[in-house]
Amino acid sequence: MAFRFLPAAAVAVTLGIVVAAQQQSGQAPPQPAAPANPTNLGSDANGNPLRKALKTGHVSNYDETKTGTYTLPDPLLTSAGRPVRDANAWRPRRAEILELYEKNIYGRIPPTAPKVTWQVAETDPKARDGAAARKKIVGAVGSNAEGPRITVTLTTPANASKPVPVILLVNFGGGPPPPPGTAARGPAFNAHADPALADEILARGWGYATVGYGDIQPDRATTAGDAVMALAAAGRPAGTPVPADDWGTIGVWSWGVSRIIDYFETDMTVDAKRIAIFGHSRLGKTVLWASAKDERVAAVFSSCSGEMGAALARRDWGETVDDMAQNFPWQFAGAFQQYPGRWNDMPVDAHMLIALSAPRPVFITGGTADQWADPAGMFKAAVAAGPVYRLLGRKDLGTTELPALDTPLTSGDLGWHYHTGGHTATPADWKAFLTFLGKYFS
């Protein structure tokens, strides 16, 4: 059989006639099929996401018999092979681990990072029906009057007689809208909504503050041309290539946490030596890194932080290094791209990220319906961070066995809660965290 091909113009006319006829008859014209997403393979029988990493071909695993064999790097053994036996020896080892994270994972704060100048923009002495005082504080980033702005809302108990501890919530939301045709990757929440258990926080004599992460740096693939990253890059000599250890957005968001603490140190209503920080998901990663970088952070609540946060990267469960490098490259240093398929070659893992906060308290949560974030892997990482806490005279989780669901561990300096539910910070998580934090902020 011979085939005859019509010219393109004739095809277009023919299709136009067909579409017009369909429209006149009330029949919808044919729609082009949505392109298949080769990375999204749907879900397994339990509803867990199945994703394929295109570079390595890896597909998400949720079978404990297939998590792989691995040996975690020892946080108490230097790169030269010397054991760390006391707190004095931990300090240089801590600096060594920090350097490994800067070089390979999150990147470094560039010397050209802009300054932030803070100003109180609004005050409300009778917030929350008179139970609190509230301030809106705005940080001008850089010297340009039209430059980025970081807005922080600070809420403290009304008529407090002395400076109060504060929980800083790094929330989704904030920032300018993305350019046309560019989708922001983070959930769009109200960045300054009151936290769960706000009344209890205030009743304990503590305050809380909120910031939208988008105010610090947009969360999208083109983010290097925006906000803080763009200002820092502008300070480099012309023609200078982007270093492999240049910061990603997790590094920028954590830098923003430190700039907010700079402000807290100037506010007479805030006890700047008792600042706890909270973040969820990618912001749970952020607060762990912020605490590692800034020892002014007194305590951390990392919620459902998962891969490259509190979950062991060497353990093959749910989201992996391959997924993170493929889907969120802008969150990390360029050097991170060497590790897909080479997880065991990374010089660090999540237990070391947690241990960088030692001896300061860290509280970690996961959810039963959030296996993508590997709750068991986060618990195992907290267990593996325990030796550093014990070395420094602090208490670890108190167990190596995953506790029963909805049974928080709050007696040590590492805390844990495995809640029934999904990828969220539940009121029960917050209740457990406030109990945990009360040992330090009372």
C-alpha positions in Angstrom: 0.0 0.0 0.0 1.4 3.4 -0.9 1.3 6.3 1.6 0.7 9.9 0.5 1.9 12.7 2.8 0.0 15.9 2.8 1.9 19.2 2.9 1.9 20.8 6.4 -0.4 23.6 5.3 -2.9 21.1 4.0 -2.7 19.2 7.3 -3.3 22.4 9.2 -6.4 23.3 7.1 -7.8 19.8 7.5 -7.4 19.9 11.2 -8.9 23.3 11.4 -12.0 22.0 9.5 -12.3 19.0 11.9 -12.0 21.2 14.9 -14.5 23.7 13.6 -17.0 20.9 12.9 -16.5 19.5 16.4 -17.1 22.9 17.9 -20.3 23.4 15.9 -21.6 20.0 17.0 -20.7 20.6 20.6 -18.0 18.0 20.6 -14.8 19.1 22.3 -11.8 19.2 20.0 -9.0 16.6 20.7 -6.5 17.7 23.3 -2.8 16.8 23.0 -1.8 14.1 25.5 0.1 15.4 28.5 3.7 14.4 28.2 4.6 11.5 30.4 6.8 12.3 33.4 9.5 9.6 33.3 10.5 10.3 36.9 7.0 9.7 38.3 6.0 6.0 38.5 2.9 6.5 40.6 2.6 4.8 44.0 3.1 1.4 45.5 0.3 -0.7 47.0 0.7 1.3 50.3 0.4 4.7 48.6 4.1 5.5 48.9 5.5 7.5 46.0 7.5 5.6 43.4 10.1 7.8 41.6 12.8 7.0 39.1 16.1 8.8 39.0 17.0 9.2 35.4 20.8 9.4 35.8 21.1 6.1 37.8 17.8 4.3 37.0 17.1 3.9 40.7 13.5 3.4 41.7 12.2 4.2 45.2 12.4 1.3 47.7 10.2 0.6 50.7 11.3 -3.0 51.5 13.5 -3.2 54.7 15.3 -6.3 53.2 16.5 -4.1 50.3 17.8 -1.0 52.1 21.4 -2.1 51.4 24.5 -2.6 53.5 26.5 0.4 54.6 29.0 1.6 57.1 28.4 5.1 58.5 31.4 7.4 58.7 32.4 7.7 62.4 31.9 11.3 63.7 34.4 10.5 66.5 37.2 9.5 64.1 39.1 12.2 62.3 39.9 12.1 58.6 43.5 11.2 59.7 42.2 8.2 61.6 42.6 9.6 65.1 39.9 8.8 67.7 38.1 11.7 69.4 38.2 11.0 73.1 37.1 14.3 74.8 35.4 17.6 74.3 38.6 19.4 73.4 39.3 16.9 70.6 35.7 17.3 69.4 36.1 21.0 68.5 38.6 20.4 65.6 36.6 17.3 64.5 33.4 19.3 64.5 35.2 21.9 62.3 36.3 19.2 60.0 32.8 17.8 59.6 31.4 21.3 59.0 34.0 21.8 56.3 33.0 18.5 54.6 29.4 19.7 54.5 30.3 23.1 53.1 32.5 21.5 50.4 30.3 18.7 49.3 26.7 19.3 50.3 25.3 22.7 51.2 28.0 25.0 50.1 29.7 28.0 51.7 28.5 31.4 52.6 30.4 33.6 50.0 32.4 36.6 51.4 30.2 38.8 49.1 27.0 37.9 51.0 25.0 41.1 51.5 24.4 42.9 54.8 20.9 43.0 56.3 19.7 46.2 58.1 16.7 45.7 60.4 13.9 48.1 61.4 10.7 47.7 63.4 8.0 48.6 61.0 4.8 48.1 63.1 3.9 47.3 66.7 0.7 46.0 68.3 0.8 46.0 72.1 -2.5 44.2 72.4 -2.2 41.3 69.9 -4.1 38.1 70.5 -6.9 39.8 72.5 -4.3 41.6 74.7 -2.4 38.5 75.6 0.6 39.4 73.5 2.7 42.2 72.0 3.6 41.9 68.3 6.1 43.5 66.1 6.7 43.5 62.4 10.4 43.7 61.7 11.7 44.3 58.2 15.3 43.5 57.1 16.6 45.4 54.1 19.0 43.1 52.2 21.9 45.0 50.6 22.2 48.7 50.0 19.6 49.1 47.2 16.4 50.8 48.3 14.5 48.6 45.9 16.3 45.4 47.1 14.9 42.3 48.8 13.1 42.6 52.1 12.8 39.9 54.9 9.8 40.3 57.1 9.7 38.8 60.6 6.8 38.8 62.9 7.7 38.6 66.6 5.1 37.8 69.2 5.9 37.9 72.9 3.8 37.7 76.1 2.1 40.9 77.0 3.7 42.8 79.9 6.7 40.5 80.1 9.1 41.7 82.8 12.3 40.4 81.3 13.6 39.2 77.9 11.9 36.0 76.8 13.0 32.9 74.9 11.8 32.8 71.4 11.0 30.0 68.9 11.7 31.1 65.4 9.6 29.3 62.8 11.0 29.3 59.3 7.8 28.8 57.3 6.8 28.2 53.7 5.5 31.3 51.9 6.8 34.8 51.6 8.8 36.3 48.7 7.7 37.9 45.5 5.5 35.9 43.0 7.5 33.8 40.5 8.1 35.3 37.1 5.4 34.4 34.5 5.7 30.8 33.4 7.9 29.9 36.4 6.5 27.7 39.1 7.7 28.1 42.7 8.4 24.6 44.1 7.5 25.2 47.7 4.0 25.0 49.2 2.3 28.4 49.4 1.3 28.8 53.0 0.7 31.8 55.2 4.2 32.5 56.4 3.1 34.4 59.4 0.2 32.3 60.7 0.4 31.6 64.5 2.0 28.3 65.3 0.2 25.3 66.7 -0.1 25.7 70.5 0.6 29.4 70.3 -1.4 30.0 73.5 0.8 27.4 75.4 4.0 29.0 74.1 2.9 32.3 75.4 1.6 30.8 78.7 5.1 29.4 79.3 6.5 32.9 79.1 8.1 32.4 75.7 7.7 34.2 72.4 7.6 33.0 68.8 8.6 34.6 65.6 7.8 33.7 61.9 9.5 34.3 58.6 8.6 33.1 55.1 11.5 31.4 53.5 10.7 33.0 50.1 11.6 36.3 51.7 15.1 35.1 52.1 15.5 33.3 48.7 13.0 32.0 46.2 12.7 28.2 45.9 12.9 27.5 42.2 15.4 26.3 39.6 16.2 29.9 38.4 16.8 31.2 41.9 20.5 32.0 41.4 19.4 35.1 39.5 17.3 36.4 42.3 17.5 38.0 45.8 20.4 37.2 48.1 22.1 34.8 45.7 22.1 37.4 42.9 23.5 40.1 45.2 26.3 37.8 46.4 27.1 36.8 42.8 27.3 40.4 41.7 30.2 41.0 44.1 32.4 38.4 42.4 34.9 39.6 39.8 33.5 39.6 36.3 34.0 36.3 34.5 34.6 34.3 37.7 33.0 30.9 37.4 30.5 29.7 40.0 32.5 27.6 42.5 31.5 24.0 43.0 31.1 24.8 46.7 28.9 27.8 46.2 25.8 27.8 48.4 22.5 26.4 47.4 19.2 27.7 48.8 19.4 25.6 52.0 22.6 27.5 52.7 20.9 30.8 51.9 17.9 30.1 54.1 20.1 29.1 57.0 22.1 32.3 56.5 18.9 34.2 56.8 18.2 32.5 60.1 21.5 33.8 61.4 20.7 37.3 60.2 17.4 37.2 62.1 19.3 36.1 65.2 21.5 39.2 64.6 18.3 41.2 65.1 17.2 39.3 68.1 20.5 40.2 69.8 19.5 43.9 69.6 15.9 43.5 70.8 15.5 44.1 74.5 12.4 41.9 74.7 14.2 38.8 73.4 16.6 36.5 75.4 18.9 35.9 72.4 20.8 33.2 74.3 17.6 31.1 74.2 16.5 30.9 70.5 15.0 27.7 69.2 14.4 27.2 65.5 11.7 25.2 63.7 11.4 24.0 60.1 9.5 21.4 58.2 10.5 19.3 55.3 13.2 21.1 53.3 13.1 23.7 56.0 13.7 20.9 58.5 16.9 20.4 56.6 17.5 24.1 56.8 17.2 24.4 60.5 19.6 21.5 61.1 22.2 23.3 58.9 21.5 26.7 60.4 22.2 25.2 63.9 25.4 23.6 62.6 26.6 26.9 61.2 25.4 29.2 64.1 26.0 28.0 67.7 23.8 30.9 68.9 20.9 28.5 68.1 19.9 27.0 71.4 17.6 24.2 70.2 16.3 22.7 67.0 12.9 21.2 66.0 13.4 19.5 62.6 10.1 18.2 61.3 9.9 15.4 58.7 13.2 16.6 57.1 14.0 13.3 55.3 16.7 12.9 52.7 19.7 15.1 53.1 18.2 16.3 56.4 17.8 13.9 59.4 17.4 10.7 57.3 20.4 8.5 56.6 21.5 9.0 53.0 23.2 5.6 52.7 20.0 3.8 53.6 17.9 3.0 50.5 14.4 4.0 51.5 12.0 6.5 50.0 13.6 9.7 48.6 17.4 9.3 47.9 20.4 11.3 47.1 19.7 10.6 43.4 16.2 12.1 43.7 17.4 15.2 45.5 20.2 15.9 43.1 17.8 15.4 40.1 14.8 17.3 41.4 16.2 20.0 43.7 19.7 20.8 42.5 19.4 24.5 43.4 19.1 23.6 47.1 22.7 22.3 47.2 26.2 23.1 46.2 27.2 22.1 42.7 29.6 19.6 44.2 26.6 17.5 45.4 26.0 16.4 41.9 28.9 13.9 42.2 27.0 11.7 44.6 24.0 10.2 42.7 24.7 6.4 42.7 27.7 7.0 45.0 26.0 7.4 48.4 28.7 5.4 50.3 31.3 7.8 48.9 29.9 10.8 50.7 32.2 11.7 53.6 29.2 12.6 55.8 25.8 11.4 56.6 22.8 12.6 58.6 24.0 11.5 62.0 26.9 13.9 61.5 24.6 16.8 60.6 22.6 16.2 63.8 25.8 15.8 65.8 27.0 19.3 64.6 24.5 20.8 67.0 25.8 18.8 70.0 25.6 19.4 72.9 22.6 21.6 72.1 19.2 19.8 72.0 17.7 18.5 68.7 14.2 17.2 68.3 13.2 15.2 65.3 9.8 14.0 64.0 8.4 11.7 61.3 5.0 10.4 60.2 3.7 7.0 59.4 2.2 8.1 56.1 5.4 9.9 55.1 7.6 7.0 54.3 9.1 9.1 51.4 11.0 10.9 54.2 12.2 7.6 55.8 11.1 8.1 59.5 13.0 5.0 60.5 16.1 6.4 58.8 15.8 9.6 60.8 15.5 7.7 64.0 18.6 5.6 63.1 20.5 8.8 62.4 19.6 10.3 65.8 20.7 7.0 67.5 24.0 7.3 65.6 24.5 10.9 66.7 24.2 9.7 70.3 27.9 8.9 70.9 28.8 12.6 70.3 26.2 13.7 72.8 27.5 11.2 75.4 31.1 12.3 74.8 30.0 15.9 75.6 28.3 14.8 78.8 24.8 14.9 77.4 22.1 12.3 77.0 21.2 10.5 73.9 17.8 9.1 72.9 17.9 6.5 75.6 17.1 3.6 73.2 18.3 2.1 70.0 14.9 0.6 69.2 12.2 2.5 67.4 9.6 3.3 70.0 5.9 2.8 69.7 4.0 5.2 67.6 2.8 8.4 69.2 5.2 7.9 72.1 7.6 10.8 72.2 11.1 10.6 73.6 11.9 13.8 75.5 14.1 12.9 78.5 17.4 13.2 76.7 19.2 16.0 74.7 18.1 14.2 71.5 14.3 14.0 71.2 12.1 12.0 68.9 8.4 11.6 68.0 6.9 9.3 65.4 3.4 10.5 64.8 0.5 8.7 63.2 -0.2 10.7 60.0 1.6 12.3 57.1 4.1 14.9 56.1 3.2 17.6 58.6 4.1 19.0 62.0 1.1 17.8 64.1 -0.2 19.4 67.4 1.1 16.3 69.1 4.6 17.0 67.7 4.4 20.5 69.0 3.2 19.3 72.4 6.2 16.9 72.7 8.6 19.6 71.5 7.4 22.1 74.1 7.9 19.5 76.8 11.3 18.8 75.5 12.2 22.4 75.2 10.9 23.2 78.7 14.0 21.5 80.2 16.1 24.3 78.7 13.8 27.3 78.6 12.2 27.0 82.0 
